[in-house]
């Protein structure tokens, strides 16, 4: 299956260290050779890079690893194709507008019966993956329930968890979703998170002999949470999101947990 990577921070932060580990798994240390993508929120804007080639061989992925784009929220994805051709329109994350905001989404898993089980409304998929179909269905459900972005984040979280559970009943549905302010993470089978804050220490990647000293890269006030399908480092404690749980992160902190 695919792998997910997300970040929520209280200050603009680059994700080069974590993304370089994900890139290695995209055809190097892992089988996810069918494309990759990463999206960076900057204010109301969203800067995205996609490539249907394996990330381990992609000059674009190499550029992103070396270019420290600073962002408050990041969503990344490497693909192991199951549904849909290997092509640019089927690479994640997917982005749509709702309520005057960009929404970014990435999914890990398979839902073989989704195309016959649910129907779309005005927001339609461009590609042919079950992932994008699920994303559009979620956005349509959100737009039906709320006329604009609700002030009650818990109400939105409850709606997302309800519909994510329906999708998980069709197969496997691990997802990351963001509107630049919040990072929503739903676990169907496997998803981990770690929050780094002072006192910072060193972190060592699992699949490469690479270590970073976060003391040199941060200030004492920084808070950064990373979410991933598999832990990216081997000398830190990662927390597992339980199946059926939806976590909401804002500015690096978990602000809500349902399920």
MIRONU-789741 format. One record per atom (N, C-alpha, C, O): residue in three letters; x, y, z. Coordinates in steps of 0.001 Angstrom, whole numbers, plus 500000, padded with zeros to 6 digits. Example, Ala and Ser with C-alpha at 12.3 -4.5 7.8 and 13.67 -1.06 7.14 Angstrom:
ala513190494310507800 ala512300495500507800 ala513200496700507800 ala514236496681508465 ser512850497750507080 ser513670498940507140 ser512900500030507870 ser513409501138508039 
***
This chain:
unk500826498809500000 unk500000500000500000 unk500868501251500000 unk502095501160500049 unk500245502398499946 unk500940503684499918 unk501444504049501311 unk501142503371502293 unk502220505136501378 unk502643505670502667 unk502342507159502723 unk502421507869501721 unk501995507613503931 unk501617508996504165 unk502670509706505001 unk503398509084505773 unk502734511023504829 unk503591511884505643 unk502862513200505852 unk502394513812504892 unk502764513636507094 unk502134514916507392 unk502928515675508432 unk503679515083509206 unk502760516996508448 unk503418517830509449 unk502513518981509825 unk501851519572508972 unk502489519297511115 unk501819520483511638 unk502806521171512572 unk503398520522513434 unk502990522490512408 unk503977523211513212 unk503446524583513594 unk502576525136512920 unk503979525124514682 unk503544526448515132 unk504357527573514508 unk504037528747514693 unk505398527224513775 unk506191528189513007 unk506517527553511663 unk506589526326511582 unk506716528333510609 unk507100527741509334 unk508355526886509488 unk509390527351509967 unk508238525620509069 unk509275524625509304 unk509492523831508026 unk508543523569507287 unk510736523447507761 unk510960522593506591 unk510874521131507016 unk511103520785508175 unk510537520278506041 unk510335518865506314 unk511356518018505566 unk511121516833505328 unk512487518612505193 unk513489517922504385 unk513962516618505027 unk514105515604504344 unk514205516643506342 unk514708515461507040 unk513729514299506916 unk514126513199506531 unk512462514524507235 unk511462513457507167 unk511152513065505727 unk510986511882505429 unk511073514039504837 unk510737513741503450 unk511827512905502783 unk511527512053501947 unk513083513138503143 unk514166512347502546 unk514027510867502881 unk514398510008502081 unk513487510567504077 unk513231509171504443 unk512095508606503604 unk512174507467503145 unk511042509385503399 unk509922508932502581 unk510372508673501149 unk509951507692500536 unk511212509529500618 unk511702509386499250 unk512433508060499070 unk512273507402498042 unk513225507664500048 unk513960506395499947 unk513010505207499874 unk513312504202499230 unk511882505322500523 unk510922504225500509 unk510147504153499201 unk509492503147498931 unk510207505186498393 unk509507505218497116 unk510300504562496009 unk510680505213495036 unk510553503255496158 unk511285502504495144 unk512696502144495558 unk513377501414494838 unk513159502639496708 unk514484502296497200 unk514372501218498261 unk514534500034497966 unk514095501620499498 unk513926500666500591 unk512499500158500708 unk512208499319501561 unk511614500653499868 unk510216500221499879 unk509700500034498460 unk510369500425497504 unk508501499433498310 unk507974499090496986 unk507115500159496337 unk506501499902495301 unk507054501341496911 unk506080502354496469 unk506639503146495285 unk507071504289495436 unk506625502520494107 unk507297503062492919 unk506369503788491961 unk506807504190490883 unk505111503970492313 unk504118504394491324 unk503720505862491436 unk502581506231491151 unk504666506689491851 unk504424508120491909 unk504478508648493330 unk504414507895494303 unk504596509952493419 unk504691510598494731 unk504217512038494591 unk504100512573493489 unk503950512645495735 unk503583514065495739 unk503736514639497129 unk503739513908498120 unk503862515948497196 unk503945516640498473 unk503395518052498301 unk503639518707497289 unk502650518509499307 unk502023519829499262 unk502374520608500516 unk502340520078501627 unk502714521884500319 unk503112522775501400 unk502126523940501471 unk501941524656500487 unk501502524130502612 unk500647525300502791 unk501506526491503197 unk502351526400504087 unk501268527599502525 unk501934528863502845 unk500860529946502858 unk500450530433501804 unk500402530326504066 unk499262531221504163 unk498048530543503564 unk497745529400503907 unk497346531232502671 unk496198530632501997 unk496607529827500769 unk495784529118500190 unk497874529933500369 unk498345529244499185 unk498823527836499490 unk499068527481500643 unk498951527045498444 unk499412525662498571 unk500378525361497425 unk499988525368496257 unk501614525103497761 unk502654524791496770 unk502787523273496690 unk503057522622497700 unk502597522699495489 unk502568521245495342 unk503536520767494275 unk503774521445493276 unk504088519585494509 unk504976518905493573 unk504462517476493408 unk504187516793494394 unk504332517024492152 unk503870515679491865 unk504721515067490753 unk505236515773489886 unk504856513753490794 unk505598513050489754 unk505126511606489741 unk505149510957490787 unk504693511068488588 unk504283509659488541 unk505466508692488548 unk505266507478488584 unk506694509210488513 unk507884508359488572 unk508210508017490021 unk507748508709490929 unk508998506963490263 unk509391506632491636 unk510153507784492275 unk511003508399491631 unk509858508077493524 unk510524509207494183 unk512024509003494306 unk512783509972494286 unk512464507751494433 unk513897507488494591 unk514679507903493347 unk515869508207493437 unk514014507919492178 unk514665508271490917 unk514248509649490398 unk514647510035489300 unk513459510389491163 unk512870511623490659 unk513755512841490927 unk514044513138492087 unk514192513551489885 unk514928514804490102 unk514099515840490851 unk514651516676491566 unk512763515792490692 unk511906516739491404 unk511933516441492898 unk512023517359493714 unk511856515157493260 unk511930514779494670 unk513286515162495259 unk513374515610496402 unk514342514979494465 unk515672515364494938 unk515741516872495179 unk516352517321496149 unk515124517636494313 unk515076519094494483 unk514352519473495774 unk514821520322496532 unk513187518826496020 unk512415519138497223 unk513209518780498482 unk513142519493499483 unk513954517684498432 unk514772517283499585 unk515833518327499910 unk516189518523501072 unk516332518992498879 unk517443519936499073 unk516972521377499237 unk517754522247499621 unk515686521634498947 unk515166522997498993 unk514304523142500249 unk513194522610500280 unk514770523838501274 unk514054523882502563 unk512832524803502528 unk512870525920503044 unk511745524318501910 unk510491525070501899 unk509912525063503312 unk509718523999503900 unk509640526232503847 unk509120526321505209 unk507606526495505172 unk507077527353504465 unk506924525659505949 unk505465525604505911 unk504940525262507300 unk505639524655508112 unk503681525666507562 unk503028525291508812 unk502402523903508735 unk502343523182509731 unk501933523535507541 unk501287522232507347 unk501774521632506040 unk501821522309505013 unk502135520352506086 unk502626519637504907 unk501922518284504836 unk501688517642505860 unk501590517861503620 unk501075516508503395 unk501845515901502233 unk501939516500501161 unk502401514699502449 unk503145513996501417 unk502636512574501238 unk501951512033502106 unk502983511967500085 unk502440510652499747 unk503372509958498755 unk503868510583497817 unk503605508661498968 unk504249507825497948 unk503279506697497613 unk502618506154498498 unk503198506351496335 unk502116505492495858 unk502587504095495477 unk503611503917494817 unk501813503119495911 unk501893501741495412 unk500545501457494779 unk499581501153495481 unk500467501554493454 unk499184501599492758 unk498407500296492895 unk498950499204492727 unk497123500443493205 unk496179499328493204 unk494977499628492320 unk494513498764491575 unk494474500862492405 unk493320501279491604 unk493723502504490799 unk494203503486491364 unk493534502456489491 unk493866503601488635 unk495229503469488006 unk496137502875488588 unk495378504026486809 unk496642503981486087 unk497720504781486802 unk497433505628487648 unk498960504495486445 unk500085505280486940 unk500236506489486025 unk500774506378484924 unk499762507638486483 unk499781508851485683 unk499687510049486623 unk499401509895487811 unk499926511224486094 unk500007512415486931 unk498710512705487670 unk498734513066488847 unk497565512547486982 unk496301512894487638 unk495958511941488789 unk495105512254489619 unk496616510789488838 unk496354509845489907 unk497390509911491044 unk497358509090491961 unk498297510880490981 unk499249511036492082 unk498644511937493164 unk497916512887492873 unk498961511614494399 unk498471512380495550 unk499609513222496113 unk500776512976495810 unk499268514221496939 unk497968514626497480 unk497075515291496422 unk497556515858495441 unk495762515202496658 unk494785515881495840 unk494388517194496510 unk494420517309497735 unk494016518179495700 unk493669519502496226 unk492366519968495581 unk492188519861494368 unk491468520481496404 unk490221521083495930 unk489928522332496763 unk490469522507497855 unk489070523189496231 unk488616524373496973 unk487267524092497599 unk486388523513496960 unk487098524500498849 unk485815524463499543 unk485785525592500549 unk486737525769501310 unk484691526372500566 unk484507527492501493 unk485620528540501334 unk486016529178502309 unk486120528713500106 unk487172529690499865 unk488518529293500434 unk489370530150500670 unk488721527996500660 unk489983527485501181 unk490440526299500337 unk489620525554499801 unk491744526133500226 unk492268524914499633 unk492217523795500674 unk492569523992501837 unk491775522626500235 unk491819521422501055 unk492729520406500378 unk492623520157499177 unk493608519836501158 unk494610518895500646 unk494388517545501321 unk494099517485502516 unk494524516456500551 unk494151515125501037 unk495095514067500488 unk495507514127499330 unk495432513099501333 unk496174511917500893 unk495645510705501633 unk495207510810502778 unk495686509549500975 unk495053508330501497 unk495972507132501312 unk496699507024500325 unk495916506247502279 unk496608504967502214 unk495575503866502415 unk494845503873503406 unk495509502912501474 unk494587501797501609 unk493849501505500319 unk494121502109499281 unk492918500579500394 unk492113500192499244 unk490647500099499656 unk490321499619500741 unk489767500571498764 unk488322500475498978 unk487688499990497678 unk487128500791496931 unk487767498700497400 unk487366498184496087 unk485911498419495724 unk485582498474494539 unk485019498560496714 unk483612498720496383 unk483105500143496391 unk481900500367496276 unk483997501115496527 unk483561502493496741 unk482791503073495562 unk481862503856495760 unk483162502703494336 unk482552503330493167 unk481072502963493040 unk480286503735492490 unk480697501804493538 unk479300501393493481 unk478542501715494759 unk477311501725494771 unk479272501978495828 unk478627502147497135 unk478152503566497392 unk477145503766498072 unk478860504556496859 unk478487505944497140 unk478440506747495847 unk479049506373494845 unk477707507856495884 unk477534508710494713 unk478087510103495010 unk478034510574496146 unk478610510742493993 unk479179512074494144 unk478123513150493913 unk477044512897493377 unk478482514378494347 unk477634515542494105 unk478390516476493159 unk478890516029492127 unk478483517769493495 unk479061518733492564 unk480589518678492515 unk481184519096491522 unk481229518173493565 unk482688518029493544 unk483017516661492967 unk482633515634493527 unk483728516650491843 unk483959515426491094 unk485456515092491020 unk486291515996491013 unk485798513796490964 unk487198513410490776 unk487666513677489356 unk486876513666488412 unk488964513915489222 unk489595514107487914 unk490204512799487428 unk490086512446486254 unk490856512084488343 unk491497510821488005 unk490576509635488252 unk489353509770488286 unk491196508465488423 unk490425507221488491 unk490737506402489740 unk490516505191489745 unk491240507028490790 unk491572506278491992 unk490416506279492999 unk489594507195493029 unk490380505232493817 unk489417505202494906 unk489715506292495930 unk488809506776496607 unk490987506676496042 unk491390507715496991 unk490752509053496648 unk490160509699497512 unk490868509469495398 unk490291510754495003 unk488772510708495073 unk488132511708495400 unk488205509573494773 unk486749509413494870 unk486298509627496311 unk485290510288496563 unk487056509058497260 unk486733509230498677 unk486890510682499107 unk486064511199499859 unk487941511342498637 unk488180512741498973 unk487015513621498523 unk486525514444499296 unk486576513452497290 unk485459514255496779 unk484187513983497568 unk483408514900497825 unk483972512729497954 unk482787512387498737 unk482820513056500105 unk481793513532500589 unk483990513093500729 unk484131513778502014 unk483819515268501877 unk483087515829502692 unk484375515905500846 unk484130517332500650 unk482658517604500370 unk482106518584500870 unk482024516761499587 unk480599516930499325 unk479787516808500613 unk478830517553500823 unk480173515866501471 unk479480515707502752 unk479683516930503638 unk478755517366504319 unk480889517481503632 unk481174518675504425 unk480355519867503938 unk479811520625504741 unk480271520028502615 unk479551521179502061 unk478045521069502293 unk477359522083502415 unk477534519843502353 unk476109519655502637 unk475790519970504101 unk474723520504504407 unk476712519640504993 unk476479519816506425 unk476676521262506881 unk475963521749507758 unk477658521946506271 unk478000523306506702 unk478029524242505497 unk478535523879504435 unk477483525446505665 unk477503526439504591 unk478872527100504446 unk479224527587503372 unk479641527113505535 unk480983527686505540 unk481810526934506570 unk481302526063507277 unk483084527279506645 unk483943526615507615 unk483387526817509016 unk483282527957509469 unk483024525734509723 unk482388525893511037 unk483374526387512100 unk484546526009512101 unk482887527222512986 unk483703527647514128 unk483926526494515102 unk484937526444515802 unk482983525585515136 unk483053524422516021 unk483887523327515354 unk483363522534514571 unk485174523286515664 unk486064522294515059 unk485659520878515446 unk485817519946514658 unk485137520716516662 unk484724519388517102 unk483581518848516246 unk483519517650515972 unk482681519728515826 unk481573519292514976 unk482094518796513628 unk481619517790513102 unk483066519506513082 unk483656519074511819 unk484408517764512011 unk484339516880511157 unk485124517630513122 unk485856516402513402 unk484908515211513526 unk485209514122513039 unk483776515417514170 unk482802514328514312 unk482257513900512960 unk482089512709512699 unk481977514892512086 unk481479514558510755 unk482535513772509971 unk482221512772509324 unk483784514232510035 unk484850513557509294 unk485062512133509805 unk485243511199509023 unk485038511984511125 unk485230510630511669 unk484082509718511246 unk484312508565510882 unk482857510219511289 unk481695509415510890 unk481850508920509456 unk481646507740509173 unk482208509822508561 unk482316509438507153 unk483585508633506877 unk483592507767506003 unk484658508915507619 unk485874508108507475 unk485607506668507906 unk486122505727507302 unk484798506503508957 unk484452505148509396 unk483664504415508313 unk483899503232508069 unk482735505111507664 unk481974504492506571 unk482916504023505473 unk482765502922504942 unk483894504866505134 unk484859504501504101 unk485725503326504548 unk486040502447503745 unk486108503304505810 unk486952502210506301 unk486212500880506293 unk486840499824506230 unk484876500920506355 unk484089499695506272 unk484163499080504872 unk483837497907504690 unk484593499873503883 unk484727499369502513 unk486111498794502240 unk486351498241501168 unk487019498921503200 unk488372498426502997 unk489315499017504024 unk489106498865505228 unk490347499689503553 unk491336500337504428 unk491350501821504097 unk491499502206502937 unk491191502658505134 unk491116504095504910 unk491921504837505978 unk491380505246507006 unk493205505003505723 unk494058505885506522 unk494212507179505739 unk494514507136504546 unk494012508328506374 unk494022509566505591 unk494613510732506365 unk494620510764507595 unk495110511691505587 unk495508513008506077 unk494730514045505291 unk494574513922504076 unk494236515081505989 unk493430516127505366 unk493753517447506047 unk493876517508507270 unk493892518515505244 unk494187519818505840 unk493613520944505005 unk493447520830503791 unk493310522058505708 unk492877523293505062 unk493875524425505337 unk493525525598505212 unk495083524089505700 unk496200524978506032 unk496259525314507510 unk497332525646508014 unk495139525238508224 unk495141525513509663 unk495186524217510483 unk496009524063511385 unk494282523293510147 unk494182522037510878 unk494749520888510043 unk494662520897508815 unk495325519909510720 unk495718518661510081 unk494889517554510724 unk495035517265511912 unk494012516935509921 unk493175515835510382 unk493842514520509974 unk494252514358508824 unk493947513596510908 unk494571512296510636 unk493649511201511126 unk493383511099512323 unk493153510372510201 unk492266509265510568 unk492983507948510329 unk493608507747509288 unk492886507047511313 unk493537505747511221 unk492507504644511049 unk491571504519511839 unk492692503847510007 unk491919502627509808 unk492726501413510260 unk492194500498510888 unk494027501420509928 unk494888500289510286 unk496224500723510880 unk496676500153511873 unk496863501737510271 unk498221502056510694 unk498538503529510440 unk498487503999509303 unk498868504252511514 unk499273505652511418 unk499924506038512750 unk499407505716513820 unk501062506731512672 unk501826507105513859 unk502074508611513873 unk502048509268512832 unk502317509151515080 unk502661510565515193 unk503703510767516282 unk503837509963517204 unk504435511863516147 unk505402512275517152 unk505390513797517217 unk505364514462516182 unk505409514349518418 unk505498515796518603 unk506855516127519200 unk507237515590520239 unk507576517018518534 unk508895517453519013 unk508779518877519554 unk508269519774518882 unk509256519060520762 unk509281520362521415 unk510473520380522369 unk511104519350522604 unk510774521552522915 unk511900521669523837 unk511670520787525075 unk510543520708525563 unk512716520125525590 unk514102520163525096 unk514292519236523892 unk513954518054523957 unk514824519765522812 unk515025519000521596 unk516278518129521720 unk517174518404522518 unk516313517076520911 unk517474516196520884 unk517798515786519465 unk517403516454518509 unk518521514684519329 unk518888514168518023 unk517862513139517548 unk517227512456518351 unk517717513047516234 unk516859512039515627 unk517637511343514524 unk518396511978513791 unk517446510032514411 unk518182509232513420 unk517191508496512529 unk516308507797513026 unk517332508649511217 unk516442507992510272 unk516586506476510349 unk517664505954510636 unk515487505784510087 unk515495504320510155 unk516205503686508980 unk516918502695509146 unk516018504251507780 unk516508503596506561 unk517797504189506022 unk518220503833504922 unk518428505079506762 unk519674505684506299 unk520487506125507513 unk519945506403508583 unk521765506179507322 unk522654506606508405 unk522705508132508423 unk523732508741508126 unk521578508727508776 unk521446510187508796 unk520887510605510147 unk519862510086510588 unk521562511542510803 unk521133512053512104 unk521053513565512051 unk521875514216511406 unk520057514124512733 unk519931515579512811 unk519818515985514278 unk519155515318515073 unk520465517071514613 unk520373517633515959 unk519381518790515909 unk519706519867515410 unk518173518570516425 unk517136519580516331 unk517421520807517192 unk516811521857516987 unk518323520693518136 unk518705521858518937 unk519262522953518037 unk519030524139518270 unk519991522548517017 unk520614523507516098 unk519630524035515059 unk519890525053514418 unk518513523354514893 unk517569523699513825 unk516317524407514335 unk515480524826513536 unk516177524546515656 unk514924525043516218 unk515179526125517261 unk516319526407517631 unk514074526724517725 unk514114527614518883 unk513376526914520024 unk512640525958519779 unk513556527368521260 unk512871526716522395 unk511349526761522321 unk510676525995523010 unk510799527649521495 unk509345527784521408 unk508715526943520301 unk507490526905520179 unk509527526276519498 unk509013525520518360 unk508266524267518809 unk508672523589519753 unk507162523974518115 unk506404522731518309 unk506116522153516926 unk505496522811516091 unk506564520934516688 unk506398520311515379 unk505906518880515563 unk506529518084516265 unk504784518564514925 unk504267517195514927 unk504401516607513529 unk504069517252512535 unk504891515381513468 unk505002514634512214 unk504119513401512320 unk504136512701513332 unk503346513138511268 unk502478511968511185 unk502950511124510012 unk503239511661508943 unk503033509812510195 unk503522508948509124 unk502917507556509232 unk502503507124510307 unk502875506868508106 unk502380505496508085 unk503252504588508944 unk502744503746509684 unk504551504764508843 unk505515504033509653 unk506433505047510328 unk506739506082509735 unk506888504770511575 unk507867505666512194 unk509066505895511281 unk509563504964510648 unk509524507143511220 unk510616507500510320 unk511983507447511001 unk513011507370510329 unk511993507489512321 unk513249507460513070 unk513246506260514019 unk512189505737514373 unk514454505831514426 unk514557504638515268 unk515048504930516681 unk515266503999517456 unk515227506199517032 unk515689506529518384 unk514727507485519103 unk515110508166520055 unk513475507524518635 unk512457508361519248 unk511207507518519499 unk511041506450518911 unk510331508007520375 unk509088507307520679 unk507960507860519823 unk507571509020519966 unk507440507027518937 unk506301507382518103 unk505028506802518723 unk505053505725519318 unk503919507527518579 unk502647507118519161 unk501718506614518053 unk501582507244517004 unk501088505476518306 unk500192504896517314 unk498777505464517484 unk498237505490518589 unk498197505911516387 unk496778506269516384 unk495996504965516277 unk496273504147515400 unk495042504771517145 unk494293503523517157 unk493285503483516013 unk492784504528515597 unk492983502297515502 unk491963502182514457 unk490644502808514891 unk490145502539515983 unk490088503643514025 unk488843504327514323 unk489010505694514957 unk488027506403515171 unk490244506072515261 unk490489507377515874 unk490784508446514812 unk491419508178513792 unk490307509648515083 unk490619510832514280 unk491333511830515172 unk490790512247516195 unk492546512217514796 unk493311513222515533 unk493279514533514768 unk493333514548513538 unk493190515633515504 unk493228516965514902 unk494412517711515506 unk494521517848516725 unk495298518192514632 unk496469518947515067 unk496353520390514576 unk495893520649513464 unk496780521320515431 unk496832522730515065 unk498100523324515653 unk498356523206516851 unk498892523964514800 unk500146524591515242 unk501030523628516024 unk501684524012516993 unk501038522379515590 unk501927521389516195 unk501339520615517346 unk501875519567517705 unk500256521086517943 unk499652520417519092 unk498425519628518682 unk497690520041517785 unk498193518483519340 unk496930517764519161 unk495851518490519944 unk495965518641521160 unk494804518941519262 unk493748519704519928 unk492468518914520075 unk491562519315520806 unk492389517765519368 unk491162516991519442 unk491472515550519083 unk492293515280518206 unk490808514625519767 unk490929513203519475 unk489549512595519638 unk488967512664520721 unk489014511995518572 unk487710511350518629 unk487880509878518306 unk488732509490517507 unk487047509067518945 unk487093507638518682 unk487810506873519777 unk487931505650519698 
***
